[in-house]
């Protein structure tokens, strides 16, 4: 996966650069604490605004699922999700509160006021020939 800033109005956007339909959830800290939201469904090669307006935080967290081929983009930051559309306050005790828990990857915006995340195909390692 590759993350980079691009020209955009003051928003947090995510562009799906894959050939798959993907579902995206977002975690961030606001004035009341941690919150996770989802799901945004992005078509192949499509973009979506996840948050409108100037960004208030430096770090945002993303968890995405490949609906077409299976698999996911995730990381080490454990946060709450659920299968249906959601907004969840707090990242503690996800399972005890009836939510799923998934690992989100961190996006460092460098304190920019707008940012575009590019979701790309996972690196593919070339197949190696079998040795006799």
TORPA-596892 format. One record per atom (N, C-alpha, C, O): residue number from 0; residue in one letter; x, y, z. Coordinates in pm, 1 decimal, always signed. Example, Ala and Ser with C-alpha at 12.3 -4.5 7.8 and 13.67 -1.06 7.14 Angstrom:
<nodes>
> num,residuo,X,Y,Z
> 0,a,+1319.0,-569.0,+780.0
> 0,a,+1230.0,-450.0,+780.0
> 0,a,+1320.0,-330.0,+780.0
> 0,a,+1423.6,-331.9,+846.5
> 1,s,+1285.0,-225.0,+708.0
> 1,s,+1367.0,-106.0,+714.0
> 1,s,+1290.0,+3.0,+787.0
> 1,s,+1340.9,+113.8,+803.9
</nodes>
This chain:
<nodes>
> num,residuo,X,Y,Z
> 0,x,+83.7,-116.6,+0.0
> 0,x,+0.0,+0.0,+0.0
> 0,x,+87.9,+122.5,+0.0
> 0,x,+195.0,+122.5,+60.8
> 1,x,+44.1,+226.7,-67.3
> 1,x,+120.4,+349.0,-76.3
> 1,x,+32.8,+462.6,-26.3
> 1,x,-84.0,+472.4,-64.0
> 2,x,+88.0,+547.4,+57.5
> 2,x,+16.5,+662.1,+109.8
> 2,x,+86.8,+787.3,+62.7
> 2,x,+208.7,+798.9,+75.1
> 3,x,+11.4,+880.6,+8.9
> 3,x,+74.0,+1004.8,-32.3
> 3,x,-28.8,+1116.4,-38.2
> 3,x,-148.6,+1092.8,-53.1
> 4,x,+21.0,+1237.5,-26.2
> 4,x,-65.1,+1354.3,-33.3
> 4,x,-83.8,+1392.7,-178.7
> 4,x,+4.0,+1370.1,-262.0
> 5,x,-196.1,+1449.6,-207.5
> 5,x,-220.6,+1496.9,-341.8
> 5,x,-300.3,+1625.0,-335.0
> 5,x,-352.1,+1660.2,-229.0
> 6,x,-311.1,+1695.1,-446.1
> 6,x,-387.5,+1818.1,-444.0
> 6,x,-535.0,+1788.4,-423.2
> 6,x,-591.4,+1701.1,-489.2
> 7,x,-595.8,+1859.7,-333.4
> 7,x,-737.2,+1842.8,-303.9
> 7,x,-782.2,+1960.8,-221.4
> 7,x,-699.7,+2034.1,-166.8
> 8,x,-914.0,+1980.2,-211.6
> 8,x,-961.0,+2081.2,-118.8
> 8,x,-938.5,+2028.4,+22.0
> 8,x,-896.0,+1914.0,+38.1
> 9,x,-965.2,+2106.8,+122.1
> 9,x,-933.6,+2069.0,+260.0
> 9,x,-1024.8,+1956.1,+307.1
> 9,x,-1129.8,+1981.0,+366.5
> 10,x,-985.0,+1833.1,+280.9
> 10,x,-1060.0,+1713.7,+318.2
> 10,x,-961.9,+1599.7,+341.3
> 10,x,-844.4,+1608.6,+305.7
> 11,x,-1012.2,+1492.6,+401.5
> 11,x,-940.1,+1365.5,+403.2
> 11,x,-1010.4,+1276.7,+302.3
> 11,x,-1127.3,+1242.0,+319.2
> 12,x,-938.2,+1240.2,+197.2
> 12,x,-994.3,+1157.4,+89.9
> 12,x,-918.4,+1026.5,+81.0
> 12,x,-801.6,+1018.2,+119.0
> 13,x,-985.9,+924.4,+30.3
> 13,x,-920.3,+797.2,+3.3
> 13,x,-953.9,+758.0,-139.5
> 13,x,-1070.2,+759.2,-179.8
> 14,x,-850.0,+722.9,-216.1
> 14,x,-868.0,+677.4,-353.7
> 14,x,-830.3,+530.8,-362.9
> 14,x,-722.0,+490.4,-320.7
> 15,x,-919.7,+452.6,-417.8
> 15,x,-899.5,+310.1,-436.7
> 15,x,-833.3,+289.6,-572.8
> 15,x,-900.0,+298.0,-676.0
> 16,x,-704.8,+263.3,-573.8
> 16,x,-631.1,+245.0,-698.7
> 16,x,-629.2,+99.0,-743.4
> 16,x,-554.9,+63.8,-835.0
> 17,x,-709.4,+14.0,-680.4
> 17,x,-710.3,-128.2,-713.4
> 17,x,-818.7,-158.9,-817.1
> 17,x,-896.3,-71.4,-855.6
> 18,x,-822.2,-283.1,-860.6
> 18,x,-925.1,-331.5,-952.4
> 18,x,-1043.5,-390.7,-875.8
> 18,x,-1135.5,-445.1,-936.9
> 19,x,-1041.9,-380.7,-743.6
> 19,x,-1144.9,-440.8,-658.5
> 19,x,-1236.1,-335.9,-597.0
> 19,x,-1198.4,-219.9,-580.5
> 20,x,-1357.1,-379.5,-563.6
> 20,x,-1445.4,-299.1,-479.7
> 20,x,-1396.3,-317.5,-337.2
> 20,x,-1373.3,-430.7,-294.8
> 21,x,-1379.6,-208.2,-261.4
> 21,x,-1329.4,-218.2,-124.8
> 21,x,-1421.1,-144.9,-27.0
> 21,x,-1491.8,-50.9,-63.1
> 22,x,-1417.4,-191.1,+97.2
> 22,x,-1485.6,-124.8,+207.7
> 22,x,-1381.4,-63.7,+298.8
> 22,x,-1280.9,-127.4,+330.1
> 23,x,-1404.8,+60.6,+342.1
> 23,x,-1306.6,+133.8,+420.5
> 23,x,-1368.4,+181.5,+551.2
> 23,x,-1481.2,+230.7,+554.0
> 24,x,-1292.4,+166.0,+659.7
> 24,x,-1329.9,+224.9,+787.9
> 24,x,-1215.6,+314.3,+834.5
> 24,x,-1099.7,+292.7,+799.1
> 25,x,-1249.9,+414.2,+913.9
> 25,x,-1155.6,+518.6,+954.7
> 25,x,-1159.5,+535.7,+1105.3
> 25,x,-1266.6,+535.3,+1165.9
> 26,x,-1042.2,+550.6,+1165.7
> 26,x,-1031.3,+581.2,+1308.2
> 26,x,-955.1,+710.6,+1326.8
> 26,x,-859.9,+738.6,+1254.0
> 27,x,-997.2,+789.9,+1425.0
> 27,x,-929.4,+916.7,+1452.3
> 27,x,-969.3,+966.7,+1591.1
> 27,x,-1063.1,+916.7,+1653.2
> 28,x,-896.1,+1065.2,+1636.6
> 28,x,-923.2,+1127.6,+1765.7
> 28,x,-986.2,+1263.9,+1741.9
> 28,x,-931.4,+1346.1,+1668.5
> 29,x,-1101.6,+1288.1,+1804.2
> 29,x,-1162.9,+1420.7,+1797.3
> 29,x,-1164.0,+1482.4,+1936.1
> 29,x,-1097.3,+1431.1,+2026.0
> 30,x,-1236.1,+1588.7,+1956.0
> 30,x,-1234.8,+1658.7,+2085.5
> 30,x,-1292.5,+1574.5,+2199.5
> 30,x,-1265.7,+1602.5,+2316.3
> 31,x,-1371.2,+1471.9,+2166.9
> 31,x,-1432.0,+1386.6,+2268.5
> 31,x,-1358.9,+1254.1,+2287.6
> 31,x,-1399.4,+1173.6,+2371.5
> 32,x,-1251.7,+1229.6,+2211.4
> 32,x,-1176.7,+1104.6,+2223.6
> 32,x,-1172.9,+1028.7,+2091.7
> 32,x,-1190.9,+1085.8,+1984.2
> 33,x,-1148.8,+897.2,+2102.9
> 33,x,-1135.8,+812.4,+1984.0
> 33,x,-1271.5,+780.2,+1924.0
> 33,x,-1369.9,+760.9,+1995.4
> 34,x,-1274.9,+774.7,+1791.9
> 34,x,-1395.9,+736.9,+1719.9
> 34,x,-1355.3,+655.3,+1596.6
> 34,x,-1253.7,+683.8,+1533.2
> 35,x,-1434.6,+554.9,+1563.9
> 35,x,-1417.8,+481.7,+1438.3
> 35,x,-1548.8,+491.2,+1361.6
> 35,x,-1657.5,+491.9,+1419.5
> 36,x,-1535.2,+498.5,+1227.8
> 36,x,-1651.7,+508.5,+1140.8
> 36,x,-1633.7,+418.5,+1020.0
> 36,x,-1521.0,+393.5,+977.2
> 37,x,-1742.1,+370.5,+965.7
> 37,x,-1737.0,+290.1,+844.7
> 37,x,-1878.1,+255.5,+802.6
> 37,x,-1970.0,+288.5,+877.6
> 38,x,-1901.6,+197.1,+698.9
> 38,x,-1811.6,+160.5,+591.5
> 38,x,-1838.3,+249.7,+472.3
> 38,x,-1953.1,+276.3,+436.8
> 39,x,-1731.3,+295.1,+411.5
> 39,x,-1740.2,+359.7,+281.2
> 39,x,-1710.4,+251.7,+178.9
> 39,x,-1611.6,+179.5,+191.9
> 40,x,-1794.5,+239.8,+77.4
> 40,x,-1769.7,+142.8,-30.3
> 40,x,-1714.1,+218.2,-149.8
> 40,x,-1776.8,+311.1,-200.8
> 41,x,-1596.1,+177.3,-193.8
> 41,x,-1531.5,+242.5,-306.5
> 41,x,-1522.5,+147.4,-424.9
> 41,x,-1477.7,+33.5,-412.0
> 42,x,-1565.4,+195.5,-538.3
> 42,x,-1553.6,+119.0,-661.7
> 42,x,-1406.9,+114.4,-703.6
> 42,x,-1326.7,+195.4,-657.1
> 43,x,-1371.5,+20.7,-790.7
> 43,x,-1234.5,+19.4,-844.1
> 43,x,-1201.8,+154.9,-906.5
> 43,x,-1282.2,+211.6,-980.5
> 44,x,-1083.9,+205.0,-875.8
> 44,x,-1034.0,+333.1,-928.7
> 44,x,-1117.0,+452.6,-883.5
> 44,x,-1110.3,+558.8,-945.5
> 45,x,-1196.1,+437.2,-775.4
> 45,x,-1281.0,+545.3,-726.3
> 45,x,-1222.3,+615.6,-604.3
> 45,x,-1135.4,+561.1,-536.2
> 46,x,-1269.9,+735.8,-577.3
> 46,x,-1227.6,+814.6,-461.4
> 46,x,-1350.1,+854.3,-379.6
> 46,x,-1461.0,+865.1,-432.0
> 47,x,-1327.8,+875.6,-250.8
> 47,x,-1435.7,+914.1,-160.4
> 47,x,-1379.3,+1009.2,-54.6
> 47,x,-1267.3,+990.2,-7.3
> 48,x,-1456.5,+1110.7,-17.9
> 48,x,-1419.2,+1199.4,+92.2
> 48,x,-1463.5,+1132.8,+222.2
> 48,x,-1582.3,+1107.2,+242.0
> 49,x,-1367.6,+1104.8,+310.8
> 49,x,-1399.1,+1041.1,+438.9
> 49,x,-1433.1,+1144.5,+545.1
> 49,x,-1522.8,+1122.6,+626.5
> 50,x,-1362.1,+1256.9,+544.9
> 50,x,-1390.4,+1367.8,+636.3
> 50,x,-1384.5,+1497.8,+557.6
> 50,x,-1290.6,+1520.1,+481.2
> 51,x,-1483.5,+1583.1,+575.7
> 51,x,-1486.8,+1711.5,+505.5
> 51,x,-1429.4,+1821.8,+592.8
> 51,x,-1446.8,+1821.9,+714.7
> 52,x,-1360.9,+1915.4,+529.0
> 52,x,-1305.4,+2030.3,+599.8
> 52,x,-1160.5,+2008.2,+639.1
> 52,x,-1105.0,+1900.1,+619.4
> 53,x,-1100.0,+2112.4,+694.9
> 53,x,-959.4,+2105.9,+735.4
> 53,x,-938.0,+1998.3,+840.0
> 53,x,-1018.3,+1983.0,+932.0
> 54,x,-829.5,+1923.8,+825.5
> 54,x,-800.2,+1815.4,+919.1
> 54,x,-757.7,+1872.1,+1053.8
> 54,x,-680.8,+1968.0,+1061.2
> 55,x,-809.3,+1811.1,+1160.1
> 55,x,-781.0,+1858.5,+1295.1
> 55,x,-672.1,+1776.4,+1364.1
> 55,x,-622.6,+1816.5,+1469.4
> 56,x,-634.5,+1663.3,+1306.8
> 56,x,-535.5,+1575.5,+1369.7
> 56,x,-423.5,+1545.8,+1270.7
> 56,x,-438.8,+1565.4,+1150.1
> 57,x,-311.5,+1498.5,+1322.9
> 57,x,-200.3,+1458.8,+1237.3
> 57,x,-212.9,+1313.1,+1193.5
> 57,x,-176.5,+1278.8,+1081.0
> 58,x,-264.5,+1226.8,+1282.2
> 58,x,-270.7,+1083.7,+1255.6
> 58,x,-415.6,+1037.7,+1237.6
> 58,x,-504.6,+1073.4,+1314.8
> 59,x,-435.6,+957.9,+1133.8
> 59,x,-562.7,+892.5,+1107.3
> 59,x,-532.0,+744.6,+1085.6
> 59,x,-418.7,+708.4,+1054.0
> 60,x,-632.7,+659.6,+1102.6
> 60,x,-612.0,+515.3,+1097.4
> 60,x,-714.3,+453.4,+1003.4
> 60,x,-832.6,+487.1,+1007.1
> 61,x,-666.0,+361.1,+917.9
> 61,x,-750.4,+302.6,+813.6
> 61,x,-747.1,+150.5,+822.2
> 61,x,-642.3,+89.8,+844.2
> 62,x,-864.5,+90.6,+804.4
> 62,x,-879.4,-53.3,+788.1
> 62,x,-968.3,-71.8,+665.9
> 62,x,-1078.1,-16.5,+659.8
> 63,x,-921.3,-149.3,+568.4
> 63,x,-997.7,-169.1,+445.4
> 63,x,-1007.3,-317.3,+412.2
> 63,x,-917.8,-395.5,+444.3
> 64,x,-1116.9,-354.4,+347.6
> 64,x,-1144.5,-492.9,+310.3
> 64,x,-1166.9,-499.6,+159.6
> 64,x,-1239.4,-417.9,+102.9
> 65,x,-1104.3,-597.7,+95.9
> 65,x,-1120.6,-621.1,-47.7
> 65,x,-1244.0,-709.2,-65.7
> 65,x,-1240.2,-828.4,-35.4
> 66,x,-1353.4,-650.7,-115.0
> 66,x,-1477.9,-724.8,-132.7
> 66,x,-1473.1,-816.9,-254.5
> 66,x,-1547.3,-915.0,-260.6
> 67,x,-1387.9,-787.0,-350.0
> 67,x,-1383.7,-863.5,-473.9
> 67,x,-1297.5,-988.5,-461.6
> 67,x,-1342.3,-1097.8,-496.0
> 68,x,-1174.9,-973.9,-413.1
> 68,x,-1081.1,-1086.3,-408.9
> 68,x,-1051.8,-1136.7,-267.9
> 68,x,-978.0,-1234.0,-252.0
> 69,x,-1107.3,-1073.6,-166.8
> 69,x,-1076.0,-1112.1,-29.9
> 69,x,-948.8,-1043.4,+16.6
> 69,x,-876.5,-984.4,-63.8
> 70,x,-921.9,-1050.9,+143.6
> 70,x,-804.3,-987.1,+200.1
> 70,x,-838.1,-850.6,+258.0
> 70,x,-951.4,-803.1,+249.7
> 71,x,-736.5,-789.1,+316.6
> 71,x,-758.0,-660.6,+383.1
> 71,x,-628.3,-581.9,+391.4
> 71,x,-519.0,-635.4,+372.8
> 72,x,-644.0,-453.5,+419.7
> 72,x,-532.7,-364.7,+449.5
> 72,x,-550.3,-326.8,+595.7
> 72,x,-652.4,-269.0,+632.9
> 73,x,-452.5,-358.5,+678.6
> 73,x,-464.2,-330.3,+820.4
> 73,x,-328.3,-305.1,+882.7
> 73,x,-226.5,-302.7,+813.7
> 74,x,-327.6,-286.5,+1013.0
> 74,x,-204.1,-257.9,+1084.6
> 74,x,-215.0,-296.9,+1230.3
> 74,x,-291.6,-386.4,+1266.3
> 75,x,-138.5,-229.9,+1313.3
> 75,x,-126.5,-267.4,+1454.2
> 75,x,-216.6,-190.8,+1550.2
> 75,x,-229.4,-230.3,+1666.1
> 76,x,-278.4,-84.1,+1506.1
> 76,x,-363.6,-2.5,+1594.1
> 76,x,-501.8,-68.0,+1604.2
> 76,x,-581.1,-61.5,+1510.3
> 77,x,-529.8,-130.8,+1718.3
> 77,x,-655.8,-203.3,+1736.2
> 77,x,-769.6,-107.7,+1768.5
> 77,x,-762.3,-28.8,+1862.6
> 78,x,-875.8,-117.0,+1687.3
> 78,x,-992.7,-30.8,+1704.1
> 78,x,-1118.7,-111.0,+1676.0
> 78,x,-1113.7,-219.8,+1618.8
> 79,x,-1231.5,-55.0,+1717.3
> 79,x,-1360.3,-123.6,+1705.4
> 79,x,-1424.0,-100.7,+1569.0
> 79,x,-1416.4,+8.4,+1512.5
> 80,x,-1487.6,-207.0,+1517.0
> 80,x,-1566.4,-199.9,+1394.4
> 80,x,-1690.6,-286.6,+1412.8
> 80,x,-1708.9,-349.4,+1517.1
> 81,x,-1774.2,-289.2,+1312.1
> 81,x,-1885.1,-384.3,+1305.3
> 81,x,-1917.9,-407.1,+1159.3
> 81,x,-1869.7,-333.9,+1072.9
> 82,x,-1998.1,-506.3,+1130.7
> 82,x,-2025.8,-543.2,+992.3
> 82,x,-2109.5,-438.2,+918.6
> 82,x,-2086.1,-412.3,+800.5
> 83,x,-2205.9,-378.1,+986.5
> 83,x,-2294.0,-279.5,+924.6
> 83,x,-2233.9,-139.4,+940.9
> 83,x,-2132.7,-122.0,+1008.8
> 84,x,-2296.7,-41.2,+878.7
> 84,x,-2252.7,+98.3,+892.7
> 84,x,-2242.0,+132.7,+1041.3
> 84,x,-2326.0,+90.9,+1121.0
> 85,x,-2138.8,+208.8,+1078.6
> 85,x,-2117.6,+235.5,+1221.0
> 85,x,-2044.5,+366.6,+1247.9
> 85,x,-1969.6,+417.0,+1164.2
> 86,x,-2068.5,+419.7,+1366.7
> 86,x,-1987.0,+521.2,+1431.9
> 86,x,-1974.1,+473.2,+1575.2
> 86,x,-2074.2,+460.9,+1645.9
> 87,x,-1852.1,+446.2,+1618.6
> 87,x,-1828.0,+389.8,+1751.2
> 87,x,-1735.7,+482.8,+1828.7
> 87,x,-1628.6,+518.6,+1779.9
> 88,x,-1775.7,+521.4,+1947.2
> 88,x,-1693.8,+602.1,+2036.6
> 88,x,-1610.2,+510.2,+2124.9
> 88,x,-1663.0,+416.4,+2184.6
> 89,x,-1481.4,+536.6,+2133.2
> 89,x,-1391.2,+459.0,+2217.6
> 89,x,-1333.1,+340.1,+2143.0
> 89,x,-1395.9,+283.7,+2053.4
> 90,x,-1209.9,+302.9,+2182.5
> 90,x,-1142.3,+189.3,+2117.8
> 90,x,-1112.9,+76.7,+2216.9
> 90,x,-1046.9,-21.2,+2182.3
> 91,x,-1161.3,+90.5,+2338.2
> 91,x,-1136.2,-10.7,+2440.4
> 91,x,-1251.8,-110.8,+2447.2
> 91,x,-1365.7,-78.9,+2412.9
> 92,x,-1220.2,-231.1,+2491.7
> 92,x,-1319.6,-335.8,+2518.2
> 92,x,-1415.7,-358.8,+2400.9
> 92,x,-1536.2,-373.6,+2421.4
> 93,x,-1363.4,-361.7,+2279.8
> 93,x,-1448.1,-376.9,+2160.8
> 93,x,-1537.0,-500.9,+2170.6
> 93,x,-1658.7,-492.3,+2154.3
> 94,x,-1475.8,-615.5,+2197.2
> 94,x,-1550.5,-741.6,+2198.7
> 94,x,-1653.5,-743.5,+2311.0
> 94,x,-1765.9,-789.3,+2290.6
> 95,x,-1617.0,-694.5,+2428.6
> 95,x,-1709.6,-691.2,+2542.4
> 95,x,-1828.8,-599.4,+2514.5
> 95,x,-1937.1,-619.0,+2569.8
> 96,x,-1808.5,-499.7,+2429.0
> 96,x,-1917.0,-406.4,+2395.1
> 96,x,-1996.5,-452.2,+2273.6
> 96,x,-2085.0,-380.6,+2226.9
> 97,x,-1965.3,-572.2,+2221.4
> 97,x,-2042.0,-628.3,+2110.9
> 97,x,-1992.7,-588.7,+1972.5
> 97,x,-2064.3,-605.9,+1873.9
> 98,x,-1871.4,-536.1,+1964.3
> 98,x,-1813.0,-496.3,+1835.8
> 98,x,-1702.7,-592.5,+1795.4
> 98,x,-1658.0,-674.5,+1875.6
> 99,x,-1659.6,-582.1,+1671.8
> 99,x,-1540.9,-653.0,+1624.9
> 99,x,-1419.0,-567.3,+1657.7
> 99,x,-1432.0,-448.2,+1685.9
> 100,x,-1301.0,-628.1,+1653.8
> 100,x,-1176.7,-554.0,+1675.5
> 100,x,-1084.3,-584.4,+1558.7
> 100,x,-1056.4,-700.4,+1528.1
> 101,x,-1037.4,-478.7,+1494.3
> 101,x,-949.0,-494.1,+1379.1
> 101,x,-828.4,-403.6,+1393.3
> 101,x,-831.9,-302.6,+1463.6
> 102,x,-721.2,-442.2,+1324.8
> 102,x,-599.0,-364.3,+1324.3
> 102,x,-599.4,-262.9,+1211.5
> 102,x,-611.6,-299.8,+1094.7
> 103,x,-586.4,-137.9,+1244.7
> 103,x,-584.4,-28.1,+1148.4
> 103,x,-440.2,+14.7,+1124.6
> 103,x,-357.1,+4.6,+1214.9
> 104,x,-409.5,+62.7,+1003.6
> 104,x,-275.9,+116.8,+978.3
> 104,x,-278.7,+268.5,+994.2
> 104,x,-378.7,+334.4,+965.8
> 105,x,-166.8,+321.2,+1040.0
> 105,x,-155.3,+463.3,+1070.1
> 105,x,-120.4,+543.9,+945.2
> 105,x,-35.6,+503.6,+865.6
> 106,x,-186.2,+657.0,+929.7
> 106,x,-158.6,+751.8,+823.0
> 106,x,-110.5,+880.4,+889.0
> 106,x,-185.3,+942.9,+964.2
> 107,x,+12.1,+920.4,+862.1
> 107,x,+69.6,+1043.3,+915.9
> 107,x,+52.9,+1153.0,+811.6
> 107,x,+117.6,+1150.4,+706.9
> 108,x,-33.6,+1248.7,+840.3
> 108,x,-61.1,+1356.8,+745.3
> 108,x,+39.9,+1470.7,+756.4
> 108,x,+34.0,+1566.2,+679.0
> 109,x,+132.7,+1461.6,+852.2
> 109,x,+230.0,+1568.9,+868.5
> 109,x,+165.8,+1701.6,+905.7
> 109,x,+222.0,+1807.7,+878.7
> 110,x,+48.1,+1696.0,+967.5
> 110,x,-27.6,+1814.1,+1010.1
> 110,x,-73.4,+1901.5,+893.8
> 110,x,-94.5,+2021.7,+909.8
> 111,x,-88.4,+1839.8,+776.6
> 111,x,-144.7,+1911.9,+662.6
> 111,x,-293.9,+1934.3,+687.2
> 111,x,-354.5,+1864.6,+768.6
> 112,x,-351.6,+2028.5,+619.3
> 112,x,-494.4,+2057.7,+634.6
> 112,x,-581.3,+1974.5,+541.0
> 112,x,-702.8,+1967.5,+559.6
> 113,x,-520.1,+1910.8,+439.7
> 113,x,-592.2,+1818.2,+353.5
> 113,x,-496.5,+1705.7,+316.3
> 113,x,-374.8,+1723.9,+315.1
> 114,x,-553.8,+1588.5,+285.8
> 114,x,-470.6,+1471.5,+258.2
> 114,x,-550.6,+1373.3,+175.0
> 114,x,-670.9,+1356.7,+195.2
> 115,x,-483.2,+1308.5,+81.5
> 115,x,-544.6,+1202.1,+3.2
> 115,x,-463.6,+1074.7,+23.2
> 115,x,-342.2,+1073.3,+2.8
> 116,x,-531.0,+969.0,+62.8
> 116,x,-469.7,+837.8,+83.1
> 116,x,-492.3,+757.3,-44.1
> 116,x,-604.1,+750.9,-95.3
> 117,x,-386.3,+696.2,-94.7
> 117,x,-396.3,+612.0,-213.7
> 117,x,-389.2,+465.6,-169.5
> 117,x,-285.2,+419.8,-122.4
> 118,x,-498.1,+393.8,-184.5
> 118,x,-502.5,+251.4,-150.0
> 118,x,-463.6,+172.6,-274.9
> 118,x,-533.3,+178.4,-376.1
> 119,x,-352.5,+98.9,-268.2
> 119,x,-301.1,+28.4,-385.5
> 119,x,-299.6,-121.8,-361.6
> 119,x,-320.8,-169.0,-249.9
> 120,x,-274.3,-195.4,-468.3
> 120,x,-263.1,-340.9,-459.6
> 120,x,-148.7,-377.0,-366.2
> 120,x,-45.4,-310.0,-367.2
> 121,x,-164.5,-480.8,-285.9
> 121,x,-51.9,-527.8,-204.5
> 121,x,+61.9,-570.3,-296.8
> 121,x,+38.6,-615.9,-408.7
> 122,x,+184.3,-555.1,-249.1
> 122,x,+299.3,-596.9,-329.7
> 122,x,+286.9,-743.7,-362.5
> 122,x,+258.5,-826.0,-275.5
> 123,x,+308.0,-775.5,-486.9
> 123,x,+303.6,-914.8,-531.1
> 123,x,+446.3,-962.4,-550.4
> 123,x,+524.1,-900.2,-622.8
> 124,x,+480.3,-1072.3,-485.9
> 124,x,+614.1,-1127.5,-507.4
> 124,x,+607.2,-1220.8,-625.9
> 124,x,+513.9,-1300.4,-636.7
> 125,x,+705.2,-1212.3,-715.9
> 125,x,+700.5,-1298.5,-834.4
> 125,x,+711.1,-1445.6,-795.7
> 125,x,+780.3,-1482.0,-700.6
> 126,x,+642.2,-1527.2,-870.3
> 126,x,+647.8,-1671.7,-845.7
> 126,x,+788.5,-1721.7,-876.1
> 126,x,+852.3,-1675.9,-970.9
> 127,x,+835.6,-1814.4,-796.7
> 127,x,+968.4,-1872.3,-821.4
> 127,x,+950.6,-2011.1,-880.7
> 127,x,+854.6,-2081.5,-849.5
> 128,x,+1042.6,-2048.8,-964.9
> 128,x,+1034.8,-2179.7,-1029.3
> 128,x,+1063.7,-2288.8,-926.3
> 128,x,+1151.3,-2274.0,-841.0
> 129,x,+989.8,-2396.6,-935.6
> 129,x,+1013.3,-2509.5,-845.4
> 129,x,+1145.0,-2577.1,-881.6
> 129,x,+1176.4,-2594.6,-999.3
> 130,x,+1220.5,-2614.4,-781.6
> 130,x,+1347.6,-2682.6,-806.3
> 130,x,+1324.6,-2833.4,-801.2
> 130,x,+1252.9,-2883.1,-714.4
> 131,x,+1386.7,-2906.6,-896.0
> 131,x,+1366.8,-3052.0,-898.8
> 131,x,+1427.0,-3120.5,-777.4
> 131,x,+1418.7,-3242.7,-765.0
</nodes>
